[in-house]
Amino acid sequence: MKYNPFKPGSIVHPGMFAGRLTEIHEIEKLLFQTKNGNSSSFLIHGERGIGKSSLLFYINAVAKGEISPDDGANFNFLVISVSLEPHDTYKDIIYKIAREYDRELKKNEKIKATLKEVWEFITNWEIMGVKYQKVKEELDAEVMLEELTEKTISVLEKTNNTLDGIYIFIDEADKPFSNPNLGVLSKYMTERIHKKGIQNFGIGIIGISSVIEKIKESHESALRIFSYYNLEPLNLPERKIVIELGLDAAKEKNDKETAINEDAKNIIARWSEGYPHFLQQYAYSTFEVDIDDKITKEDVFRGLIMENGALHQLGVRYFDNMYFKEIYSEDYRKILQVMAAHDDEYISKKTIIAQTGLKEYTVQNAITACAKKGILSLKPGRRGMYKLISNSFRVWILTYANAVNKKE
């Protein structure tokens, strides 16, 4: 057996992180501003599989001082990082933040001693105890948020000479089924803290782009708090760097080199379309099938279509449900394939009819059904124009179709 360095479905460790230099430098500037009394918050958004959580993991390490920026600056923030789940409510999120506060403070003996009396409210909430559900029902969310904010102010005041400040990072912010009121939470905390004359506190929110609308629904003016970073696919050189970093890690672990020819590297890089999760999966499956430590394009194709290979894994994680379980008609899938061939752009119903050869009523029924299931979206303010719900879904359809054609 040999160590496979690629990690599909997992957050990429900072040592393997590549690309996003613009976003990293911009957010480092925000950290520097906050450290020096000019509070700055940010929101990272983009499609699933685009690398948002991996970027946050890297920024987390920078904010804590575990990684130093290239310009020589260094940070020492108390970072409270939480990740949301589908059933999380507004109260659950406040609980999660307070609980993570408790964990982070306990890690630092110096800070813990300074703040012994400040953090007793966690015991009052019994966050770690068996009465969690009972206490959650009894407490009012606004009272909880007010107390959390007041304790944050106390921490910031008492650690002024110890810490650069505090950041709260909220990952997977789009996941809760109901609106998690992140707009209210962000607006209340930042304004209340700033009114106390404290300017070294910030919030980072990470999620797919729909989270922006959720924040707006919660509190429209909350959108003004954030600097926005929309993650685009990695460019071609960045994709190749990811592959090279992985093979360097494999060489170190396995005590032998696995080479890759340029054709194989180009195929993995191009087919991933710059989506880090796709890139990691293609590279992982290719590395698994290689038997002579010389990766070729034949290895890439075998890794793609083999049993439990890259296409299977991507389908299970992302798209099988939309493409097969939600859609029963081959005619409907034909429509999706035509739409996928038009890049990440809107396509007219007239074009779909012409390129599929299907009847107008079949196309219209398919469009209506797919729109209801969230598989495609309508162009705002323009009737009769449609596109797939995400570019990553488009890439998977194209890759899947290409692989089936090659197999046949």
C-alpha positions, 0 to 999 in steps of 0.5 A, spaced: 500 500 500 502 507 499 499 513 502 495 517 497 496 525 499 489 527 495 483 528 500 476 529 496 471 531 501 475 533 506 478 540 508 485 541 505 490 542 510 494 549 510 500 545 507 497 543 501 493 549 500 494 552 493 491 558 490 486 564 492 492 568 493 488 575 492 482 573 497 488 571 502 491 577 501 485 581 502 482 578 508 489 578 511 489 586 510 482 586 514 485 582 519 491 587 520 485 593 520 481 589 525 488 588 529 489 596 529 482 598 531 479 598 524 474 593 525 472 589 519 468 583 517 467 578 511 463 574 507 466 568 503 461 565 498 461 560 492 458 554 489 459 547 493 466 544 492 469 551 490 474 550 496 470 555 501 471 551 508 479 550 506 480 557 505 477 558 512 481 553 515 487 557 512 485 564 514 483 561 521 490 559 522 493 565 520 488 569 525 491 565 530 498 566 528 499 559 526 501 561 519 505 568 518 503 572 512 508 573 507 509 581 508 511 579 515 505 581 519 503 576 525 496 575 528 494 573 535 486 573 535 482 569 539 478 565 534 471 562 535 469 557 529 463 554 528 460 550 523 452 550 522 448 544 520 441 543 517 437 543 523 440 549 527 436 554 529 438 561 531 438 559 539 443 553 537 447 558 533 448 562 539 449 556 543 454 553 539 458 560 539 458 560 546 460 553 547 466 554 542 468 560 546 468 556 552 473 551 549 478 556 546 478 560 553 480 553 556 486 552 552 489 558 554 491 558 561 493 565 561 487 568 558 483 563 563 485 566 569 484 573 567 477 571 565 475 567 571 469 571 573 467 573 566 465 566 563 460 563 568 454 564 564 456 558 560 455 554 567 448 558 568 446 556 561 449 549 562 451 548 555 455 542 556 450 539 561 444 534 560 439 540 561 441 543 554 434 542 551 430 544 557 435 550 558 434 552 550 427 552 551 427 556 557 432 562 555 430 567 550 434 568 544 435 575 544 437 575 552 442 569 550 445 574 544 445 580 549 449 576 554 453 573 549 455 580 546 456 583 553 461 577 555 465 578 549 465 586 550 468 584 557 473 579 554 475 584 549 476 589 555 480 584 559 485 581 554 486 588 550 494 587 552 494 579 550 490 578 544 489 582 537 482 581 538 476 576 537 473 573 530 467 569 530 467 564 524 461 561 521 462 556 516 456 552 512 452 558 514 447 556 508 445 549 511 440 551 516 433 549 513 430 555 517 433 562 516 438 562 522 438 570 523 445 571 522 444 578 519 441 580 526 446 576 530 452 580 526 448 587 526 447 586 533 454 584 536 458 588 531 454 595 533 453 593 540 461 592 541 463 598 537 458 603 541 463 601 547 469 604 543 471 597 541 474 596 534 478 589 534 472 584 533 470 581 527 465 576 524 467 571 518 461 568 514 462 562 509 457 559 505 454 558 498 451 564 495 444 564 497 447 565 504 447 573 502 439 573 501 438 569 508 442 575 511 438 580 507 432 577 509 434 577 517 436 584 517 437 588 510 442 593 513 447 587 516 449 586 509 453 593 509 457 590 515 461 585 510 467 585 505 464 580 500 469 575 496 466 570 491 470 564 490 471 563 482 474 556 480 482 555 480 486 557 474 490 552 470 497 554 473 493 553 480 490 547 479 497 544 477 500 546 483 495 542 487 497 536 483 504 537 484 504 539 492 500 532 493 505 528 489 511 532 493 507 530 500 506 522 497 514 522 495 515 524 503 511 519 506 512 513 501 520 514 500 519 514 493 517 519 487 510 518 483 512 521 477 506 524 472 507 526 465 504 533 462 498 530 458 495 526 465 496 533 469 493 537 463 487 532 463 486 532 471 487 540 471 482 541 465 477 536 467 476 539 474 474 546 471 478 549 477 473 546 482 478 543 488 473 538 490 473 535 483 481 536 482 482 532 489 477 527 487 480 526 480 487 526 482 485 521 488 482 516 483 488 517 478 493 516 484 490 509 486 490 506 480 497 507 478 501 501 479 508 503 476 509 510 479 508 513 473 502 517 472 499 517 465 493 519 461 491 512 461 491 512 469 487 518 469 481 515 465 481 508 469 481 512 475 475 516 472 470 510 470 473 504 474 468 501 479 467 506 485 472 511 481 472 519 481 465 519 477 461 514 482 464 518 488 462 525 485 455 523 483 454 520 490 456 526 494 453 531 489 449 530 483 446 523 483 440 525 486 439 530 482 440 527 475 437 520 477 433 520 482 429 527 481 429 526 474 425 519 471 425 521 464 431 520 459 428 526 455 429 530 461 436 528 462 437 530 455 435 537 456 440 537 462 446 535 457 444 540 452 444 545 457 451 543 460 454 544 453 453 551 454 458 553 459 455 557 465 450 561 461 443 562 460 440 558 454 433 559 451 427 554 451 428 555 443 435 553 443 433 547 447 428 545 443 432 545 437 438 542 440 434 536 443 429 535 437 424 534 443 417 537 442 415 544 445 411 541 451 416 536 453 421 541 454 416 546 457 414 540 462 421 538 463 423 546 465 417 546 470 419 540 473 427 541 474 425 548 476 421 546 482 426 541 484 432 546 484 436 543 478 435 549 474 434 557 475 430 562 471 434 568 469 431 574 473 427 579 469 428 575 463 422 570 461 424 563 457 432 563 459 434 558 463 441 555 466 443 549 471 443 551 478 451 550 478 457 550 474 459 544 478 453 540 476 454 542 469 461 540 469 459 533 472 454 532 467 459 533 461 464 529 465 459 523 466 456 524 459 464 524 456 466 517 460 459 514 458 461 515 450 468 513 451 466 506 455 461 505 449 
